[in-house]
């Protein structure tokens, strides 16, 4: 009676459940698991080998199953993508075998993504406000200061040579500060991106980095995107490229950077490489910059892979879907 009751409870669970014995044979698969994998009868998934056939769209699960089954090591996978779903998958080993559970985390993940989108929009709005204040406020004020000094200089009857030199130095400082303010304004609000799109903006960014540094920068990409890409996606990719350049210039001591942009039918890929000193990707923390990049990629439902090591440079691969689900 108890066994029947337990089986009935498992059968009605909202989560998928598949139980394997020590011979890797399926001893139980509940209704939710059958519906999830699109099988109507339990005998379609009879063992671990046949399960692998139905789970080809879950490569992360298959890989970790192959690694951990012989070790009888339990594991958790969080927010694994499967078609239009986000899944939490758990494996638990016990004396007689092991059990897999599948729970749909899509609604939670969608809520998280909406929150990320909102956060990024707020950040970009604030950047736009600051860029406008710099352009319309500080910039004209610096020009007025320089103009007033020039007027004062022209009205003075006699000016000592030392004073003239100090005035010329002051003009130079004002010009340098104006250039810095202009660069900050452009970084905060990439007007080229707004006016001409991602390709032109990336080319411009690469050119500006090469101008202000000793790093050789190569951009590889199409002359234009074959399909219309959402502006927020373009902006996020541009911000990620800015952050990668920032890290290279501050820490990498690199001589060359390559940025490659390519499109597929349903995705957009950016590959960034430098030949700098690299870093340990297994280290606990790499600062807020890496976290910001990962946050932007997550908001686009994309994938972010970064490979590096001491003396090995950096290779960052960002792939984002261009088709809306």
Secondary structure, 3 states (H helix, E strand, C coil): CHHHHHHHHHHHCCCEEEEEECCCEEEEECHHHHHHHCCCCHHHCCEHHHHHHHCCCCHHHHHHHHHHCCCCCCEEEEEEEECCEEEEEEEEEECCEEEEEEEECHHHHHHHHHHHHHHHHHHHHHHHHHHHHHHHHHHHHHHHHHHHHHHHHHHCCCCCHHHHHHHHHHHHHHHHHHHHHHHHHHHHCCHHHHHHCHHHHHHHHHHHHHHHCCCEEEEECCCCCCCCCCHHHHHHHHHHHHHHHHHHHHHHCCCEEEEEEEECCCEEEEEEEECCCCCCCCCCCCCHHHHHHHHHHHHCCCEEEEEECCCCCEEEEEEEECCCC
